Amino acid sequence: MNSRTEQRIALISVHGDPAVEIGKEEAGGQNVYVRQVGEALAKLGWQVEMFTRKVSAEQETIVQHSPNCRTIRLEAGAVEFVPRDNLFGYLPEFLDNFLKFQQENGFVYPLVHTNYWLSSWVGMQLKEIQASKQVHTYHSLGAVKYNTINTIPLIATTRLAVEKQVLETAQRIVATSPQEEEHMRSLVSTKGSIDIIPCGTDIGQFGCVDRQAARAELGIDPEAKLVLYVGRFDPRKGIETLVRAVAESKLRSGKLQLIIGGGSRPGHSDGIERDRIENIVAELGMSDFTTFPGRLSQEILPYYYAAADVCVVPSHYEPFGLVAIEAMASHTPVVASDVGGLQFTVVPEETGLLAPPQDVAAFSAAIDRILANPQWRNELGQAARKRVENKFSWEGVASELAQLYTQLLQEKAEEIPEETHKEPVLAS
């Protein structure tokens, strides 16, 4: 990488704003991934611009994270929050504003790394218009997601078509686990090039406080048996399974505590799900030992992970599962659904336990096994931390991505199509 232009990289995350507070509606693992990858790449010498959609007039258009890393918010449709399933029609405007940004700044991105299927459409247009190389991370596969929900959205056909097209046409797809790669091959297409590069976590931020110090900071009983959930309120996250599993716990009569941490906004889908979960907690007579602390800031989150005896990730599906490795980095064993990337991050009987998704009895038994044996719990926690140090640091992830980008940029550039101002075509 000789020239400044060659070191410039665009990370595109249309609906997942890397600069937004984590835990808000539409803010989860993807936002963390893009932000952390961007900042880590910047430390390696790349000039990183992260493009997302502006959702509020109060938002800054450009947020500078570090000298070489910034978030750029482009307008696409009305400047307001729009659920991701309703965003596809705004993508041509997002693309136009991306091209205008390039033109105004006098450069063309030789490589774009797109995140989630919406962004992949933008990346495929840039590949056609200006021969940008495209790397893509799915974060979630429609073919998997639609098998786990009852109501299929109207956008489903379009999403499945776009996800197949990007797998077959991008220079490289980044799968975050072997399980995600297998799903791409079995459910999407046998064509296309896939590399496995996992997600990461900040191993300095998590694991820096011990359990008793964390409990003292949070005002939690040192003798409590503490079960923790962290994440969005979304039916697919399986929080109901966790609540019912804890209700069946043999340790319920003791000092059992359940903390369900995550943000919610009244009237939005996550607020509706939180209300539903709170009602279930009340119906099961668990209100006296269950707390909902709301959105957990990045400053306080390490204390919650460290305070917990076990962190539960009961998702119906996760392509990777950042919460699992954040907990593991904090020396906390994980009980997770036996699905997707969680089968890669959590090693059964070594760093935690896996249970079939939505299987209340299996989750209850797994949680009880760990809570009932403090010594084994500590051994699992130590092994979990070691696994994260060895496999899942952001620095390591960024280094692997940087090698991939460099390799692609050094390959003979494809010829730029003659129609350099080709009109984008919306997939039917």
C-alpha positions as CSV (number, residue, x, y, z in Angstrom):
1,M,0.0,0.0,0.0
2,N,2.0,3.0,-1.2
3,S,-0.4,5.8,-1.8
4,R,-2.8,7.4,0.6
5,T,-5.7,6.4,-1.6
6,E,-4.8,2.8,-1.5
7,Q,-4.8,2.9,2.3
8,R,-8.3,4.4,2.3
9,I,-11.2,2.0,3.2
10,A,-14.9,2.5,3.3
11,L,-16.9,0.5,5.8
12,I,-20.6,0.7,4.9
13,S,-23.2,0.0,7.5
14,V,-26.5,1.6,6.3
15,H,-28.7,0.8,9.3
16,G,-26.1,0.1,12.0
17,D,-24.6,3.4,13.0
18,P,-21.0,2.8,14.4
19,A,-21.2,6.1,16.4
20,V,-24.5,5.5,18.1
21,E,-24.9,4.4,21.7
22,I,-24.9,0.6,21.9
23,G,-28.1,-0.9,23.1
24,K,-30.6,1.5,21.5
25,E,-33.1,0.3,18.9
26,E,-31.2,-1.2,15.9
27,A,-27.9,-0.9,17.8
28,G,-26.2,-4.1,18.7
29,G,-23.4,-6.4,17.6
30,Q,-23.1,-5.0,14.1
31,N,-22.6,-1.5,15.4
32,V,-19.9,-2.7,17.8
33,Y,-18.2,-4.8,15.0
34,V,-18.0,-1.9,12.5
35,R,-16.8,0.6,15.1
36,Q,-14.2,-1.6,16.6
37,V,-12.9,-2.9,13.3
38,G,-12.7,0.7,12.0
39,E,-10.8,1.9,15.0
40,A,-8.4,-1.1,15.0
41,L,-7.8,-0.7,11.3
42,A,-7.0,3.0,11.8
43,K,-4.3,2.0,14.3
44,L,-2.8,-0.2,11.6
45,G,-2.4,2.9,9.3
46,W,-5.6,2.7,7.3
47,Q,-7.7,5.8,6.6
48,V,-11.1,4.5,7.7
49,E,-14.5,6.1,6.8
50,M,-17.6,4.4,8.1
51,F,-20.8,5.3,6.3
52,T,-24.2,5.0,7.8
53,R,-27.7,6.6,7.4
54,K,-28.6,9.8,9.3
55,V,-31.7,9.2,11.4
56,S,-32.1,12.5,13.2
57,A,-31.5,16.2,12.5
58,E,-29.7,16.5,15.8
59,Q,-27.0,14.0,14.8
60,E,-23.7,15.3,13.6
61,T,-23.0,14.5,10.0
62,I,-19.4,13.6,10.7
63,V,-18.1,12.1,14.0
64,Q,-14.3,11.9,14.3
65,H,-13.3,8.9,16.5
66,S,-9.6,9.1,16.0
67,P,-7.2,10.9,13.6
68,N,-7.7,8.2,10.9
69,C,-11.2,7.0,11.7
70,R,-14.6,8.7,11.4
71,T,-18.3,8.0,10.9
72,I,-20.0,9.8,8.0
73,R,-23.8,10.0,8.1
74,L,-25.6,10.2,4.7
75,E,-29.2,11.2,4.1
76,A,-31.5,8.6,2.6
77,G,-35.2,9.3,2.8
78,A,-36.6,11.4,5.6
79,V,-34.1,12.2,8.4
80,E,-35.8,9.9,10.9
81,F,-35.6,6.4,12.3
82,V,-36.8,3.8,9.9
83,P,-36.9,0.0,10.7
84,R,-34.4,-1.9,8.7
85,D,-37.0,-4.0,6.9
86,N,-38.4,-0.7,5.4
87,L,-35.0,0.8,4.3
88,F,-34.4,-0.9,0.9
89,G,-36.2,1.8,-1.2
90,Y,-33.9,4.5,0.2
91,L,-30.7,2.8,-0.9
92,P,-30.4,4.5,-4.3
93,E,-30.4,7.9,-2.5
94,F,-27.8,6.6,0.0
95,L,-25.7,5.5,-3.0
96,D,-26.0,8.8,-4.7
97,N,-24.9,10.7,-1.6
98,F,-22.0,8.3,-1.2
99,L,-20.9,9.0,-4.8
100,K,-21.3,12.8,-4.1
101,F,-19.1,12.5,-1.0
102,Q,-16.4,10.9,-3.1
103,Q,-16.7,13.5,-5.8
104,E,-16.5,16.4,-3.4
105,N,-13.5,15.0,-1.7
106,G,-11.6,14.0,-4.9
107,F,-11.1,10.3,-4.4
108,V,-12.7,6.9,-5.1
109,Y,-12.6,4.1,-2.6
110,P,-10.7,1.2,-4.2
111,L,-12.3,-1.2,-1.7
112,V,-15.5,-1.2,0.3
113,H,-16.4,-3.5,3.2
114,T,-20.2,-3.8,3.4
115,N,-22.1,-5.0,6.5
116,Y,-25.6,-6.6,6.4
117,W,-27.6,-7.2,3.2
118,L,-28.8,-3.6,2.8
119,S,-25.2,-2.3,2.6
120,S,-24.3,-5.2,0.3
121,W,-26.6,-3.8,-2.4
122,V,-24.8,-0.4,-2.2
123,G,-21.5,-2.2,-2.4
124,M,-22.6,-4.2,-5.5
125,Q,-23.5,-0.9,-7.2
126,L,-20.2,0.6,-6.4
127,K,-18.5,-2.5,-7.8
128,E,-20.4,-1.9,-11.1
129,I,-20.1,1.9,-11.3
130,Q,-16.4,2.4,-10.3
131,A,-14.9,-1.1,-10.0
132,S,-14.5,-0.9,-6.2
133,K,-13.5,-4.3,-4.7
134,Q,-16.1,-5.6,-2.3
135,V,-15.7,-7.4,1.0
136,H,-19.0,-8.3,2.7
137,T,-20.0,-9.5,6.2
138,Y,-23.6,-10.7,6.5
139,H,-24.2,-10.3,10.3
140,S,-27.4,-12.2,9.8
141,L,-28.7,-14.4,7.0
142,G,-32.2,-14.1,5.7
143,A,-32.3,-17.8,4.9
144,V,-31.6,-18.6,8.5
145,K,-33.7,-15.9,10.1
146,Y,-36.8,-16.6,8.2
147,N,-36.7,-20.2,9.5
148,T,-37.0,-18.9,13.1
149,I,-39.9,-16.4,12.8
150,N,-43.6,-16.9,12.2
151,T,-44.3,-13.7,10.2
152,I,-42.1,-13.3,7.1
153,P,-41.7,-9.6,6.1
154,L,-42.6,-8.4,2.6
155,I,-38.9,-7.6,1.9
156,A,-37.9,-11.3,2.3
157,T,-37.8,-12.2,-1.4
158,T,-35.7,-9.1,-2.2
159,R,-33.3,-9.8,0.8
160,L,-32.8,-13.5,-0.2
161,A,-32.0,-12.4,-3.8
162,V,-29.5,-9.7,-2.8
163,E,-27.8,-12.1,-0.3
164,K,-27.3,-14.7,-3.0
165,Q,-26.1,-12.1,-5.5
166,V,-23.4,-10.7,-3.1
167,L,-22.1,-14.1,-2.2
168,E,-21.6,-14.9,-5.8
169,T,-20.2,-11.6,-6.9
170,A,-18.2,-10.0,-4.0
171,Q,-14.4,-10.4,-4.1
172,R,-14.6,-11.9,-0.6
173,I,-17.3,-12.8,2.0
174,V,-16.2,-12.7,5.6
175,A,-17.9,-15.4,7.7
176,T,-17.5,-14.9,11.4
177,S,-17.6,-18.7,12.2
178,P,-17.4,-22.0,10.4
179,Q,-21.1,-22.5,11.2
180,E,-22.0,-19.3,9.3
181,E,-19.9,-20.4,6.3
182,E,-21.7,-23.7,6.3
183,H,-25.1,-21.9,6.3
184,M,-24.0,-19.8,3.4
185,R,-23.0,-22.9,1.4
186,S,-26.1,-25.0,2.3
187,L,-28.8,-22.3,2.2
188,V,-27.5,-19.5,-0.1
189,S,-25.1,-20.6,-2.8
190,T,-22.2,-22.9,-3.5
191,K,-20.5,-20.1,-5.5
192,G,-18.3,-17.3,-4.2
193,S,-15.2,-16.9,-2.0
194,I,-15.5,-17.1,1.8
195,D,-12.9,-16.4,4.4
196,I,-13.5,-17.1,8.1
197,I,-12.5,-14.1,10.3
198,P,-14.2,-14.0,13.7
199,C,-15.6,-11.0,15.5
200,G,-13.6,-9.6,18.4
201,T,-13.8,-8.0,21.8
202,D,-11.8,-5.5,23.8
203,I,-9.8,-7.8,26.0
204,G,-8.5,-4.7,27.9
205,Q,-12.0,-3.4,28.7
206,F,-13.5,-6.8,29.7
207,G,-11.8,-8.8,32.4
208,C,-10.3,-5.9,34.2
209,V,-12.3,-6.2,37.4
210,D,-13.0,-9.3,39.7
211,R,-16.4,-10.5,40.7
212,Q,-16.5,-9.3,44.3
213,A,-15.2,-5.8,43.3
214,A,-17.8,-5.7,40.6
215,R,-20.6,-6.7,43.0
216,A,-19.5,-4.1,45.5
217,E,-19.7,-1.4,42.7
218,L,-23.2,-2.5,41.6
219,G,-24.5,-3.2,45.1
220,I,-25.1,-6.9,44.5
221,D,-25.1,-9.4,47.4
222,P,-21.7,-11.2,47.4
223,E,-23.4,-14.5,48.1
224,A,-26.0,-14.2,45.3
225,K,-26.2,-16.7,42.5
226,L,-26.4,-14.2,39.6
227,V,-27.7,-15.0,36.1
228,L,-27.2,-12.3,33.5
229,Y,-28.6,-11.5,30.1
230,V,-27.3,-8.6,28.0
231,G,-28.8,-7.6,24.6
232,R,-31.7,-6.1,22.7
233,F,-35.3,-6.8,23.6
234,D,-36.3,-8.8,20.5
235,P,-38.4,-12.0,20.5
236,R,-35.6,-13.8,18.5
237,K,-33.2,-13.2,21.4
238,G,-35.0,-15.8,23.4
239,I,-35.3,-13.9,26.6
240,E,-38.6,-15.7,27.4
241,T,-36.7,-19.0,27.3
242,L,-34.2,-17.6,29.9
243,V,-37.0,-16.3,32.2
244,R,-38.9,-19.6,32.2
245,A,-35.6,-21.5,32.7
246,V,-34.7,-19.5,35.7
247,A,-38.3,-19.9,37.0
248,E,-37.7,-23.7,36.9
249,S,-34.3,-23.5,38.7
250,K,-33.8,-25.8,41.6
251,L,-31.8,-22.9,43.2
252,R,-34.8,-20.5,43.0
253,S,-35.4,-20.7,46.8
254,G,-31.9,-19.6,47.5
255,K,-30.1,-16.4,46.7
256,L,-30.9,-16.5,43.0
257,Q,-30.8,-13.2,41.1
258,L,-31.6,-12.5,37.4
259,I,-30.5,-9.3,35.7
260,I,-31.9,-8.6,32.2
261,G,-29.8,-5.8,30.8
262,G,-30.6,-3.9,27.6
263,G,-32.1,-0.7,26.2
264,S,-35.6,-0.1,25.1
265,R,-37.7,2.7,23.8
266,P,-41.4,3.0,24.5
267,G,-43.5,2.3,21.4
268,H,-40.7,0.7,19.5
269,S,-40.4,-3.0,18.9
270,D,-37.9,-3.5,21.7
271,G,-40.1,-1.6,24.1
272,I,-43.0,-3.8,23.3
273,E,-40.9,-6.9,23.9
274,R,-39.6,-5.6,27.2
275,D,-43.1,-5.0,28.4
276,R,-44.0,-8.6,27.4
277,I,-41.0,-10.0,29.2
278,E,-41.7,-7.9,32.4
279,N,-45.3,-9.3,32.4
280,I,-44.0,-12.9,32.2
281,V,-41.6,-12.2,35.1
282,A,-44.5,-10.9,37.1
283,E,-46.8,-13.8,36.2
284,L,-44.1,-16.3,37.3
285,G,-43.6,-14.6,40.6
286,M,-40.0,-13.6,39.9
287,S,-40.2,-9.8,40.3
288,D,-38.6,-9.8,43.7
289,F,-35.3,-11.2,42.3
290,T,-35.3,-9.9,38.7
291,T,-34.0,-6.5,37.7
292,F,-34.1,-4.6,34.5
293,P,-31.3,-2.0,34.7
294,G,-31.9,-0.7,31.1
295,R,-29.3,0.2,28.6
296,L,-25.8,-0.6,30.0
297,S,-23.1,1.8,29.0
298,Q,-19.8,0.6,27.8
299,E,-18.3,1.9,31.0
300,I,-20.5,-0.1,33.4
301,L,-21.0,-3.2,31.2
302,P,-17.7,-4.9,32.3
303,Y,-18.9,-4.7,35.9
304,Y,-22.1,-6.6,35.1
305,Y,-20.3,-9.3,33.2
306,A,-17.7,-9.7,36.0
307,A,-20.4,-9.8,38.7
308,A,-22.3,-12.6,37.0
309,D,-21.9,-16.3,37.9
310,V,-23.2,-17.2,34.4
311,C,-24.2,-15.2,31.3
312,V,-27.0,-16.7,29.2
313,V,-27.3,-16.1,25.4
314,P,-30.6,-17.8,24.5
315,S,-31.0,-16.5,21.0
316,H,-33.0,-18.5,18.4
317,Y,-30.0,-17.8,16.1
318,E,-26.7,-15.9,16.2
319,P,-24.2,-15.8,13.3
320,F,-21.6,-15.0,15.9
321,G,-22.7,-13.7,19.3
322,L,-20.6,-10.8,20.7
323,V,-22.2,-11.0,24.1
324,A,-20.8,-14.5,24.6
325,I,-17.2,-13.4,24.0
326,E,-17.6,-10.3,26.1
327,A,-18.7,-12.4,29.0
328,M,-16.0,-15.0,28.4
329,A,-13.4,-12.2,28.3
330,S,-14.7,-11.3,31.8
331,H,-14.0,-14.8,33.2
332,T,-17.7,-15.6,33.1
333,P,-18.9,-18.9,31.7
334,V,-21.7,-18.8,29.1
335,V,-24.9,-20.9,28.6
336,A,-25.9,-20.4,25.0
337,S,-28.2,-21.7,22.4
338,D,-26.7,-24.5,20.3
339,V,-26.9,-22.6,17.1
340,G,-24.8,-20.7,14.6
341,G,-21.6,-18.9,15.7
342,L,-22.4,-19.7,19.4
343,Q,-21.3,-23.3,18.6
344,F,-17.9,-21.8,17.6
345,T,-17.4,-19.3,20.5
346,V,-18.6,-21.5,23.3
347,V,-16.8,-24.8,23.9
348,P,-19.2,-27.1,25.8
349,E,-17.9,-28.3,29.1
350,E,-14.8,-26.1,28.7
351,T,-16.0,-22.5,28.6
352,G,-19.7,-23.0,29.2
353,L,-22.6,-25.1,28.0
354,L,-24.9,-25.2,25.0
355,A,-28.6,-26.0,25.0
356,P,-31.2,-26.4,22.2
357,P,-32.8,-23.0,21.4
358,Q,-36.2,-22.5,23.1
359,D,-35.7,-25.6,25.3
360,V,-36.6,-24.3,28.8
361,A,-35.8,-27.5,30.6
362,A,-32.3,-27.8,29.0
363,F,-31.4,-24.1,29.7
364,S,-32.6,-24.5,33.3
365,A,-30.5,-27.7,33.8
366,A,-27.4,-26.0,32.2
367,I,-27.7,-22.9,34.4
368,D,-28.2,-25.0,37.5
369,R,-25.1,-27.2,36.7
370,I,-22.8,-24.1,36.7
371,L,-24.4,-22.3,39.7
372,A,-24.3,-25.4,41.8
373,N,-20.5,-25.9,41.4
374,P,-18.6,-22.7,42.1
375,Q,-15.2,-24.4,41.6
376,W,-16.2,-25.6,38.1
377,R,-17.7,-22.3,37.4
378,N,-14.3,-20.6,38.1
379,E,-12.5,-23.2,35.9
380,L,-14.9,-22.5,33.1
381,G,-14.4,-18.8,33.5
382,Q,-10.6,-19.1,33.3
383,A,-10.8,-21.3,30.2
384,A,-13.2,-18.8,28.6
385,R,-10.9,-15.9,29.2
386,K,-8.0,-17.8,27.7
387,R,-10.0,-18.7,24.6
388,V,-10.9,-15.1,24.0
389,E,-7.3,-13.9,24.4
390,N,-6.1,-16.5,21.9
391,K,-8.9,-16.1,19.2
392,F,-11.1,-13.0,19.6
393,S,-9.1,-9.8,20.1
394,W,-10.1,-6.8,17.9
395,E,-6.4,-6.3,17.1
396,G,-6.2,-9.8,15.7
397,V,-9.4,-9.4,13.7
398,A,-8.3,-6.1,12.2
399,S,-4.9,-7.6,11.3
400,E,-6.6,-10.5,9.4
401,L,-8.9,-8.1,7.6
402,A,-6.0,-5.8,6.7
403,Q,-4.1,-8.8,5.2
404,L,-7.3,-9.6,3.2
405,Y,-7.7,-6.0,2.0
406,T,-4.1,-5.7,1.0
407,Q,-4.2,-9.0,-0.9
408,L,-7.3,-7.9,-2.8
409,L,-5.9,-4.4,-3.6
410,Q,-2.7,-5.9,-5.0
411,E,-4.6,-8.2,-7.4
412,K,-4.9,-6.9,-10.9
413,A,-7.6,-4.3,-10.9
414,E,-10.7,-5.2,-12.9
415,E,-11.4,-2.9,-15.8
416,I,-13.8,-0.1,-15.0
417,P,-17.1,-0.6,-16.9
418,E,-17.6,1.8,-19.8
419,E,-20.9,3.1,-18.3
420,T,-19.3,4.8,-15.3
421,H,-22.6,6.5,-14.4
422,K,-24.9,3.4,-14.7
423,E,-28.2,3.8,-13.0
424,P,-28.6,1.4,-10.1
425,V,-31.2,-1.3,-10.5
426,L,-33.4,-2.3,-7.5
427,A,-33.6,-6.1,-7.2
428,S,-37.1,-7.3,-7.8
